[in-house]
Amino acid sequence: MQAEAVPDADNFYIRITNEYKLHMLKKMKNKVIVVVEGRHGIHTVMRTNGRWSCTCPAFIYRRTPECSHIKIAKMLIANAEIRKHMQNLNTTTGSDSP
């Protein structure tokens, strides 16, 4: 019996982006609100003062401490922060050129 291949990070990201639609609603100093549209409906994910919550049944009934919607929202936020950082680097390095 052949072992199933473990997906690399790029394939995992592609699969997630094809299965879910993400909408960043608000990002404030102590609060982030993201709407995640997936195969089983639309759920709201929030991070308030560092604590994560989700409106999905898996999170509400504590079947899992961190549902897939929270994981995806974390990836979205991290990706947005990386893009912002890269844009700042490009702006800084671009302004120094003659």
C-alpha positions as CSV (number, residue, x, y, z in Angstrom):
1,M,0.0,0.0,0.0
2,Q,1.4,3.3,-1.1
3,A,1.5,6.2,1.4
4,E,-0.5,9.3,0.4
5,A,1.7,12.3,-0.5
6,V,1.7,15.1,2.0
7,P,0.7,18.4,0.2
8,D,3.3,21.1,0.3
9,A,2.4,24.6,1.5
10,D,1.8,26.0,-2.0
11,N,-0.7,23.3,-2.9
12,F,-2.5,23.7,0.5
13,Y,-2.8,27.4,-0.1
14,I,-4.1,26.9,-3.6
15,R,-6.7,24.3,-2.4
16,I,-7.8,26.7,0.4
17,T,-8.2,29.7,-2.0
18,N,-10.2,27.6,-4.4
19,E,-12.6,26.3,-1.6
20,Y,-13.2,29.5,0.4
21,K,-13.9,33.2,-0.2
22,L,-12.5,35.5,2.4
23,H,-13.6,39.1,3.1
24,M,-11.7,41.3,5.5
25,L,-14.4,43.5,7.0
26,K,-12.6,45.4,9.7
27,K,-9.1,45.6,11.1
28,M,-8.6,47.8,14.1
29,K,-6.0,47.9,16.7
30,N,-7.6,45.3,19.0
31,K,-10.1,43.7,16.7
32,V,-10.2,42.0,13.3
33,I,-13.4,40.7,11.6
34,V,-13.3,38.4,8.7
35,V,-16.2,36.7,6.8
36,V,-15.4,33.2,5.5
37,E,-17.6,31.7,2.8
38,G,-17.1,28.0,2.5
39,R,-18.7,24.7,1.5
40,H,-20.9,24.7,4.6
41,G,-22.1,28.3,4.7
42,I,-20.9,31.7,5.7
43,H,-19.2,32.3,9.1
44,T,-17.8,35.3,10.9
45,V,-14.4,35.1,12.5
46,M,-13.2,37.7,15.0
47,R,-10.0,38.3,16.9
48,T,-10.7,40.6,19.9
49,N,-7.7,41.4,22.2
50,G,-5.8,38.4,20.9
51,R,-8.7,35.9,21.4
52,W,-10.2,34.2,18.4
53,S,-13.9,33.2,17.9
54,C,-16.0,31.9,15.0
55,T,-19.8,31.5,14.4
56,C,-19.4,27.9,13.0
57,P,-20.8,25.0,15.0
58,A,-17.4,23.4,15.4
59,F,-16.2,26.4,17.4
60,I,-19.4,27.2,19.2
61,Y,-19.8,23.6,20.5
62,R,-16.1,23.3,21.1
63,R,-15.5,20.3,19.0
64,T,-12.2,21.9,18.2
65,P,-10.3,24.8,19.9
66,E,-9.4,26.3,16.5
67,C,-11.8,25.7,13.6
68,S,-10.7,25.8,9.9
69,H,-12.3,29.2,9.5
70,I,-10.0,30.7,12.2
71,K,-6.9,29.0,10.6
72,I,-7.9,30.5,7.2
73,A,-8.5,33.9,8.7
74,K,-5.1,33.8,10.3
75,M,-3.5,33.0,7.0
76,L,-5.4,35.9,5.3
77,I,-4.2,38.3,8.0
78,A,-0.7,37.1,7.8
79,N,-0.7,37.3,4.0
80,A,-2.0,40.9,4.2
81,E,0.6,41.9,6.7
82,I,3.4,40.3,4.6
83,R,2.1,42.2,1.5
84,K,2.0,45.5,3.5
85,H,5.5,44.9,4.8
86,M,6.8,44.1,1.3
87,Q,5.1,47.2,-0.1
88,N,6.7,49.3,2.6
89,L,10.1,47.8,1.8
90,N,9.6,48.5,-1.9
91,T,8.5,52.1,-1.2
92,T,11.5,52.7,1.0
93,T,14.1,51.2,-1.4
94,G,12.4,52.9,-4.3
95,S,12.6,56.4,-2.7
96,D,16.4,56.1,-2.2
97,S,17.1,55.5,-5.9
98,P,18.2,58.4,-8.0
